[in-house]
Amino acid sequence: MRTNVDIPAKHLTALRTLAARRGLRGFSRLVTEALDKYLAELRTKDEERREKTIARLIGSISREDAEHMRKELRKSREEKA
């Protein structure tokens, strides 16, 4: 998909230089690679944060309380359906 993005001159120069070294006509592939890498890194960081949060919560409530909460949640969802 085509779109317009403002890119600082120094980044544009670096992209054109790298594209030329790789024998590419443009730098779209380079931008896509960079976005893929950046977004994967963000997902990884979010997953790590989620795992740490879950680890901290383990054992914070009793099994009985957890089961009671599950039942209430199911009941609430059934009532809304």
KAQUICOR-V981053 format. One record per run of one state. SS is the DSSP state (helix for helix, strand for strand, loop for the rest). FROM is the first residue (numbers start at 1). TO is the last residue. If there is no record, write none. Layout:
SS_FROM_TO, SS_FROM_TO
This chain:
loop_1_8, helix_9_21, loop_22_27, helix_28_57, loop_58_62, helix_63_80, loop_81_81
